[in-house]
Structures are given as structure tokens and as C-alpha cells.
């Protein structure tokens, strides 16, 4: 009901940034990502200096399957972002994520490596992604080594047991299978990783 009220209010006041923000939030919660993108683009046009809004546009594009557009916009944002360190790290992480989604492993690797060098708080995420990249490149040893680093870093940074890191790793299983990694290979890697980490 609230999204209908907001849509009605937006028709009366199309340039009201508070209404647009509320619509973006509602669309995000309800999974209306095409509509969310439209409101994000309009809000970004009204508030061009608000980088947190322009940063959400490629995320929205990625969600609706327009990954190539998302990647190009992220390259542009990387070029424009110089001052805010957190903002820059987020863009670098998004570039790596989107490039991996497009199977552009060389770009994904370059930005994941950059993230490893730049960010302490995102190190676990970078090690996890690098493990995926190595695996998709056919480098099992490199993949397992990166996953070992991921489990260690994730456990330390999140102050949790290694099992929690394995659960986080499990979330990537379907993505890896969709990219051609065999389920039995993932089970074998899981066993190798468990033996390495828990020895």
C-alpha cells in the first residue's frame, strides 16, 4: 500500500528527492529493480554530487542483467572517484564482482588484486573472489590457496569459527556450477580446504 501512495505522491511532486528516496527503498525491499533503476537515475540527475546514489545505479543494472552497462558505468565511476577511500574501495569491489559475473576473468583478477592491496576490511571478500577466479582459470592450487586465505581472514575479521567461513563459501556454489565447475570438483575442493584449514 505504501508504494502506491508514494507513486501517487511522485506524480504530483516528480522532483521531490525525499519521495524518490522512499520509492527507491520500497523498490529495493520488494525486488522491483527495473523501477528502482528509474528512480535512482532520476535522483542522481537531481543530486549529481551525491556519489552514494550514482554508485547504486550499476548495482541496480547488474541486478536486472544489464551487466555490461554496469561494468562500463563502474569504470567511469572509478575514474571520477578520487577523494573518498571507502567509496573507491566499493567501486573496485563492484568492478571485480561485475567482471566475474561477465566471465571477464582478467578484469576481475586485476580489480580483486587491487582490492587486496587497498582494503583491510574487504580482504576476506577479495580472497574469496580470487579463489573463484583461480578456479575458473583452471588453477586449482591457486584457488585452494586463496580459499585458505579467505577462511583465515574471514574468521579473524568477523571473529567467528572457520565453519562460518565455509558457510559463506557455500553461498558461491551455484554461481560456480553455472560457470562450468563440476559439483563433484567443488566437493573435492571443500574436502581439501577442510583438511588444510582444520589440520
Buried (B, 14 or more C-beta within 10 A) or exposed (E): EEBEEBEEBBEEEEEBBEBBBBBBBBBBEEEBBEBBBBBBBBBBEBBEEEBEBBBBBBBBBBBEEBBBBBBBBBBEBBEEBEEEEEBBBBBBBBBBBBBBBBEBBEBBBBBBBBBBEBBEEBBBBBBBBBBBBBBBBEBBEBBBBBBBBBBBBBBEBEEEEBEBBBEBBEEBBEEBEEBEBEEEBBEEBBEBBBEEBEE
